[in-house]
Amino acid sequence: MKFAKLSLAAIMAMGVSAFADVQNIKVSGDAKLYYSTTDAHNGDLFSQDSSAGQAALDIAASADLADGVAGKIGVTMLNTLGLENNLVSEVWDAGLSNQWWVSEAWLAKKIANTTVKVGRQTLDTPLAFTETWSIAQNTFDAAVVLNNDIPDTTLVAAWVGRGNGTSATPTIGNPNSATAPIAALAGVVNNAQNGNDPFGTYQQDGAYAFGAVTTALPMTTAQAWYYDVNDVATALWLQADIALEDELKGLTLGAQYATLDLNDATLEDGSIWAVKVGYAMENGLSLGASYSSSDKSSAGAGWNTATNTGASKIYTEAWWAYGHVTASDTDSYTLEAEYEMHDVADFAVYYTNADHATGDDMTELTVTASKSFGSLDTTLAYINTDLGESDNMVQVYLTYNF
C-alpha cells in the first residue's frame, strides 16, 4: 500500500510533546485481515494458488512513568486463521505458522527542549523508515535525540543498531531485486518460527542519521539528512515542500535530491532527483504529478536502506511495485487523482511509469476505494502492473482500530 512520503508532523510532535500525568496508561492497537489475489505467472484471480491472506493483531500499552519518563511496549501477532486450507496459498508476512514478537519497547524523556527516545521503535526518516504496506511493520532498535532550541526547527540525531525489515541479509548494493513481494517485510519468516530474535544488525555495524527539519521559511517545510551506514555507505537527502496559501491556495510544490556513496571503490555511486506539483480543490478533488530521474550507478539511490523491498519516499514511488523508480539510470513519472465523495467513499487513481535504460520498463495503474465504518477502515484496491506482460491484482484491507 502506498504510504505517506514523510510524516513531518510526527517528527515535529515528538520534539514538543510533554510527558505529564504519571500513570496515564493507554492501551491501543488494531486488528487486520488482508486478502490479495493475482493472475500473474499464468494464475487465475480468486483461485487458491494465486491468493494470499492473513490476520494480524497489534496491541500496545503506553504510560507516563516516574520522573517524567514515558514508555511504550507493543506486540505484533500473526495468524493465518486456517485460510491456507481452502482460500489462499500464501501469507502477507512471515510464515504459515502462528507467531508473535515485540515490535515496540521504548522509554522517552524530555529535558527542556530536548527529547531522548531509546529502545525498539518505529522510524520515519527519508532513507531509514518503517514501512506500512504489509500487514506487519518493521521496527528498529535505536536511540533518537530531538532538539527544538532553534525556533520552528527540529534537529535529529539517531543511532540505529538493529531492525527487522527483511527476511534476508540486506544487500545495499542491490536493493531493487524485490518488487513489493507478499511476505517477509518484518523479517521473522525463519527466526521467529525457531524462537530466535527476529531483529538483525542494520547492514553490517549499524548506522548513524542526522537531520534538520524546519518551517522557518514562509509556506515551506525544508529538511536535510545525512546517513552513515557503517562500513557500507553514506547517503544524503534534501527536500523542500511549499504549500501556497494566498492567491494560489491549494497549490503545492516539492523538490527532492538524494545520493548514495558506496564504500566499495569498485561500485558506482548514485543520485536521484524528483519534483512534484499538486492542487487540492475545495470540492474534495486533489490532483498531482511528479517526475524523477536517477543517474547510472551500481545501486541507484533514494530507497529505504533498512529493508530489501526497494521502497522509497521519492515522489514518483509506485503504489505497489516498489524498487523501480529508484533503480539506476531510470526516468519516472506519476499521475494521481484523489476524490473524497462525502457519505460514500474516498476514491483514488495512481499511474506510475518507470523508464529503465535497460529497456525493461514498468507501468502501474492502481485504483482504490476506501471507507470507514466507525472504528473499521476498509479499502478495496485494483492494481495492473506491466513488466513485459500485464498482470492484475485485487486486494482487500480490513482494519479495526481500538
C-alpha positions in Angstrom: 0.0 0.0 0.0 1.3 3.5 -0.8 2.4 5.1 2.4 2.9 8.8 3.4 6.0 10.1 1.8 7.3 11.7 5.0 5.4 12.2 8.2 6.9 15.5 9.3 4.1 16.2 11.7 5.1 13.1 13.7 8.7 14.2 13.8 7.8 17.7 15.0 5.3 16.4 17.5 7.9 14.2 19.1 10.1 17.2 19.9 7.4 19.3 21.6 5.3 16.7 23.3 5.2 16.9 27.1 5.1 13.8 29.3 2.8 14.5 32.3 0.2 12.9 34.4 2.1 9.9 35.8 0.3 6.6 35.4 -1.5 7.9 32.3 -1.9 4.4 30.9 -3.3 4.0 27.4 -4.0 0.7 25.5 -4.3 0.9 21.7 -3.9 -1.2 18.7 -5.7 -2.7 15.7 -6.8 -6.0 14.2 -6.3 -6.6 10.5 -7.5 -9.0 7.9 -5.8 -8.7 4.5 -6.5 -10.6 1.2 -4.8 -10.4 -2.2 -5.2 -12.3 -5.4 -3.4 -12.0 -8.8 -3.4 -13.5 -12.2 0.4 -13.2 -12.5 2.5 -16.2 -13.6 -0.5 -17.6 -15.5 -2.6 -17.7 -12.4 -6.3 -17.1 -12.0 -7.9 -14.3 -10.0 -9.5 -15.6 -6.7 -8.0 -19.1 -7.1 -6.3 -20.5 -4.0 -3.0 -20.9 -5.7 -2.9 -17.3 -6.7 -4.1 -15.7 -3.5 -2.7 -14.6 -0.1 -4.4 -13.9 3.1 -3.6 -13.3 6.8 -4.8 -11.8 10.1 -2.7 -9.7 12.4 -3.2 -8.2 15.9 -1.1 -5.2 17.1 -1.6 -4.2 20.7 0.4 -1.7 22.7 0.4 -0.1 26.2 1.9 3.3 26.9 2.2 5.2 30.1 3.9 8.2 31.8 6.3 6.9 34.3 8.2 8.4 37.2 10.5 11.4 36.8 8.8 12.5 33.5 9.7 9.3 31.6 7.3 7.9 29.1 7.3 4.3 27.9 5.6 2.0 25.5 5.6 -1.7 24.8 3.8 -3.3 21.8 3.3 -6.8 20.4 2.5 -8.0 16.9 0.8 -11.3 16.4 0.2 -13.1 13.0 -2.4 -15.8 12.4 -3.5 -17.5 9.1 -6.9 -18.3 10.6 -6.7 -21.5 8.6 -7.2 -19.6 5.3 -4.4 -21.6 3.7 -6.6 -24.7 3.9 -9.1 -23.6 1.3 -8.9 -19.9 0.2 -5.2 -18.9 -0.1 -1.7 -20.4 -0.5 0.4 -17.5 0.7 0.6 -15.0 3.6 1.4 -11.3 3.7 4.2 -11.6 6.1 6.4 -14.2 7.8 5.3 -17.9 7.5 2.2 -20.1 7.7 2.8 -20.8 11.4 1.2 -18.5 14.1 3.8 -16.2 15.6 4.4 -13.1 17.6 7.2 -10.7 18.5 7.8 -7.5 20.5 7.5 -4.7 17.9 8.0 -1.8 20.2 9.6 -1.3 23.6 11.0 2.1 24.4 11.5 4.8 27.0 11.5 8.6 26.3 12.5 11.6 28.4 12.1 15.3 27.7 14.6 17.7 29.2 14.0 21.4 28.3 13.7 21.4 24.5 15.4 18.0 24.0 13.7 14.6 23.8 15.6 11.3 24.1 13.9 8.1 23.0 15.7 4.8 23.4 14.6 1.2 22.5 12.6 -0.7 19.9 10.6 1.8 17.9 9.2 3.0 14.6 11.3 5.4 12.5 10.2 7.9 9.8 13.2 9.3 8.2 13.7 9.6 4.4 16.3 6.8 4.0 15.6 4.6 7.0 11.9 4.2 7.8 9.1 1.9 9.0 7.1 0.6 6.0 3.4 0.1 6.3 2.4 -1.6 3.1 2.4 -5.0 4.6 0.2 -6.5 7.3 3.1 -6.1 9.8 5.5 -3.1 10.0 9.2 -3.2 10.5 10.8 -1.5 13.6 14.2 -0.7 14.9 16.4 -0.9 18.0 17.6 2.7 18.1 18.4 5.8 20.1 17.0 9.0 18.9 17.6 12.6 20.1 15.4 15.5 19.0 16.0 19.2 19.9 13.8 22.3 19.3 16.1 25.1 20.6 16.1 26.7 17.2 12.6 28.3 16.5 10.5 26.4 14.1 13.2 23.7 13.7 13.8 20.2 14.8 17.3 18.7 14.9 17.5 14.9 14.9 20.4 12.6 15.7 19.9 8.8 15.7 21.9 5.6 16.2 20.2 2.6 14.6 21.7 -0.7 15.6 19.2 -3.4 14.5 16.0 -3.9 12.6 13.6 -6.5 11.2 12.9 -5.0 7.8 13.8 -8.0 5.7 13.8 -11.8 5.7 17.2 -12.0 4.1 20.6 -10.3 4.6 20.2 -6.7 3.3 22.3 -6.1 0.2 22.7 -2.3 -0.1 24.5 -2.8 -3.4 21.4 -4.5 -5.0 18.3 -3.3 -3.3 15.9 -3.5 -6.3 15.7 -7.2 -6.6 12.2 -7.3 -5.0 9.1 -5.5 -6.2 6.9 -5.5 -3.1 6.6 -9.2 -2.6 3.8 -10.6 -0.5 5.6 -11.9 2.6 8.7 -11.2 4.6 8.7 -7.5 5.3 9.1 -7.9 9.0 11.9 -10.5 8.6 10.5 -13.1 11.0 9.9 -15.8 8.4 12.7 -18.0 9.8 13.9 -16.6 13.1 10.6 -16.2 14.8 9.4 -19.7 13.9 12.6 -21.1 15.5 12.1 -19.0 18.7 15.0 -16.7 17.8 15.2 -12.9 17.9 13.9 -11.7 14.5 15.9 -8.5 14.7 19.2 -8.4 12.9 22.1 -6.0 12.5 21.4 -2.9 10.4 23.6 -3.8 7.4 27.0 -4.6 9.0 27.7 -2.4 12.0 24.6 -0.2 12.5 24.0 3.3 11.1 24.0 6.9 12.2 21.5 9.5 10.9 21.5 13.3 11.4 18.7 15.6 10.2 17.2 19.0 10.4 13.5 19.9 9.6 12.4 23.5 9.6 9.3 25.5 8.8 11.1 28.9 9.3 10.7 29.8 5.6 7.1 31.0 4.8 4.8 28.3 3.5 7.8 25.9 3.3 8.9 22.8 5.0 12.6 22.1 4.3 14.8 19.2 5.5 18.3 17.9 5.2 19.5 14.4 6.3 22.9 12.7 6.4 23.4 8.9 6.9 26.4 6.9 7.7 25.7 3.1 7.3 29.0 1.9 8.9 31.4 0.1 6.6 28.8 0.2 3.8 27.8 3.6 2.5 27.0 7.2 3.2 23.8 8.9 2.0 22.3 12.4 1.7 18.7 13.5 1.4 17.5 17.1 0.7 13.8 18.1 0.3 11.7 21.2 0.2 7.8 21.3 0.1 5.8 24.5 -0.5 2.1 24.9 0.3 0.9 28.2 -1.2 -1.7 29.9 1.0 -2.8 33.1 -0.8 -3.9 33.7 -4.4 -3.0 30.1 -5.4 -4.3 28.4 -2.2 -4.4 24.6 -2.7 -1.3 24.5 -4.9 1.7 22.6 -3.6 5.2 22.2 -5.0 8.1 20.0 -4.0 11.7 19.0 -4.8 13.9 16.2 -3.6 17.5 15.1 -4.1 19.3 12.0 -2.7 22.7 10.5 -3.1 24.2 7.1 -2.1 28.0 6.8 -1.9 29.2 3.2 -1.6 32.4 2.4 0.4 33.3 -0.2 -2.2 35.5 1.7 -4.7 34.6 -0.8 -7.5 30.9 0.3 -7.3 29.4 3.5 -8.8 27.8 6.0 -6.5 24.2 7.0 -7.3 21.9 10.0 -7.1 18.3 10.8 -7.9 16.2 14.0 -8.0 12.5 14.5 -8.1 9.9 17.3 -8.4 6.2 17.4 -7.9 3.1 19.7 -8.3 -0.3 19.2 -6.7 -3.5 21.0 -6.4 -6.3 20.4 -3.9 -9.8 21.8 -4.8 -12.5 22.7 -2.4 -14.8 20.2 -3.9 -12.7 17.3 -2.5 -10.7 16.6 -5.7 -6.9 16.6 -5.5 -4.6 16.2 -8.5 -0.9 15.6 -8.6 2.0 15.0 -10.9 5.7 14.1 -10.2 8.8 13.3 -12.1 12.1 11.8 -11.1 15.4 10.8 -12.7 18.3 8.7 -11.4 21.8 8.6 -12.8 23.7 5.5 -13.9 25.2 3.7 -10.8 25.6 0.4 -9.2 22.8 0.7 -6.6 20.5 3.5 -7.6 19.6 6.0 -4.8 16.8 7.2 -2.6 15.4 3.9 -1.4 14.9 2.6 2.2 18.4 1.3 3.3 16.7 -0.6 6.1 14.7 -3.1 4.1 15.1 -5.3 1.0 11.9 -4.1 -0.8 13.2 -1.2 -2.7 10.5 1.1 -1.2 11.2 4.8 -1.1 9.8 8.2 -0.2 10.6 9.6 -3.7 7.5 11.5 -5.0 7.2 9.1 -8.0 7.2 5.9 -5.9 4.7 3.3 -7.2 1.7 2.3 -5.1 2.7 -1.4 -5.1 5.7 -2.3 -7.4 8.5 -0.8 -5.3 12.1 -0.7 -6.4 11.7 0.6 -9.9 11.7 4.4 -9.7 14.9 4.4 -7.6 16.8 1.9 -9.9 19.9 3.0 -11.7 19.5 5.2 -14.9 15.7 5.5 -14.7 13.3 8.3 -15.6 9.9 8.0 -13.9 6.7 10.0 -13.6 3.5 9.6 -11.6 0.0 11.0 -12.1 -2.6 10.8 -9.3 -6.1 11.9 -8.5 -8.0 11.6 -5.2 -11.6 12.4 -4.6 -13.5 12.5 -1.3 -17.1 11.8 -2.0 -19.0 12.7 1.2 -21.1 9.9 2.7 -19.9 7.5 0.0 -16.2 6.7 0.0 -12.7 8.1 -0.8 -11.6 7.2 -4.4 -8.1 7.4 -5.9 -6.3 6.6 -9.1 -2.5 6.4 -9.3 -0.4 5.8 -12.5 3.4 5.3 -12.4 5.7 4.8 -15.4 9.4 3.9 -14.8 11.6 4.0 -17.9 14.7 2.0 -17.3 17.7 2.5 -19.6 17.9 -1.3 -19.8 14.6 -1.4 -21.6 12.6 -3.4 -19.0 10.2 -0.6 -18.2 7.4 -0.8 -15.6 4.0 0.8 -15.6 1.4 0.5 -12.8 -2.2 1.6 -12.6 -3.9 1.5 -9.2 -7.5 2.3 -8.4 -8.7 2.3 -4.7 -11.9 2.9 -2.8 -11.8 3.4 1.0 -14.4 4.0 3.6 -14.6 3.9 7.4 -17.4 2.5 9.4 -16.8 3.8 12.8 -13.6 2.1 14.0 -13.4 -0.2 11.0 -11.4 1.0 8.0 -11.9 -0.7 4.7 -10.0 -0.4 1.4 -10.6 -2.2 -2.0 -7.7 -1.9 -4.5 -7.2 -2.9 -8.1 -3.6 -3.0 -9.4 -2.5 -3.5 -13.0 1.3 -3.9 -13.4 3.1 -4.3 -16.7 6.6 -5.6 -16.6 6.7 -7.1 -20.1 3.3 -8.6 -19.6 0.2 -7.2 -17.9 -0.8 -8.7 -14.5 -3.8 -7.9 -12.5 -4.2 -7.9 -8.7 -7.2 -7.3 -6.4 -6.6 -6.6 -2.7 -9.0 -6.2 0.3 -7.9 -4.4 3.5 -9.9 -4.6 6.7 -8.6 -2.8 9.8 -10.4 -2.4 13.2 -8.8 0.3 15.3 -9.1 0.3 19.1 
